[in-house]
Amino acid sequence: MTEKELRLTKGIHNLVRDNLTWEESWELLSEVVESKEWIDYWEMEKLCAEYFSK
């Protein structure tokens, strides 16, 4: 995994757990939306976070 991929993965984890500020969220999303793979990853991460938070 490249450094950029690792940084985006950590950012996604923080995003779905509401650990980012508004500005950090938009910055991360602007990078993630460039890649279908990252969008799919984010969607699955969000679903898992919602499922296990219940």
Secondary structure as a PSIPRED ss2 file (coil, helix, strand):
# PSIPRED VFORMAT (PSIPRED V4.0)

   1 M C   1.000  0.000  0.000
   2 T C   1.000  0.000  0.000
   3 E H   0.000  1.000  0.000
   4 K H   0.000  1.000  0.000
   5 E H   0.000  1.000  0.000
   6 L H   0.000  1.000  0.000
   7 R H   0.000  1.000  0.000
   8 L H   0.000  1.000  0.000
   9 T H   0.000  1.000  0.000
  10 K H   0.000  1.000  0.000
  11 G H   0.000  1.000  0.000
  12 I H   0.000  1.000  0.000
  13 H H   0.000  1.000  0.000
  14 N H   0.000  1.000  0.000
  15 L H   0.000  1.000  0.000
  16 V H   0.000  1.000  0.000
  17 R C   1.000  0.000  0.000
  18 D C   1.000  0.000  0.000
  19 N C   1.000  0.000  0.000
  20 L C   1.000  0.000  0.000
  21 T C   1.000  0.000  0.000
  22 W H   0.000  1.000  0.000
  23 E H   0.000  1.000  0.000
  24 E H   0.000  1.000  0.000
  25 S H   0.000  1.000  0.000
  26 W H   0.000  1.000  0.000
  27 E H   0.000  1.000  0.000
  28 L H   0.000  1.000  0.000
  29 L H   0.000  1.000  0.000
  30 S H   0.000  1.000  0.000
  31 E H   0.000  1.000  0.000
  32 V H   0.000  1.000  0.000
  33 V C   1.000  0.000  0.000
  34 E C   1.000  0.000  0.000
  35 S C   1.000  0.000  0.000
  36 K H   0.000  1.000  0.000
  37 E H   0.000  1.000  0.000
  38 W H   0.000  1.000  0.000
  39 I H   0.000  1.000  0.000
  40 D H   0.000  1.000  0.000
  41 Y H   0.000  1.000  0.000
  42 W H   0.000  1.000  0.000
  43 E H   0.000  1.000  0.000
  44 M H   0.000  1.000  0.000
  45 E H   0.000  1.000  0.000
  46 K H   0.000  1.000  0.000
  47 L H   0.000  1.000  0.000
  48 C H   0.000  1.000  0.000
  49 A H   0.000  1.000  0.000
  50 E H   0.000  1.000  0.000
  51 Y H   0.000  1.000  0.000
  52 F H   0.000  1.000  0.000
  53 S C   1.000  0.000  0.000
  54 K C   1.000  0.000  0.000
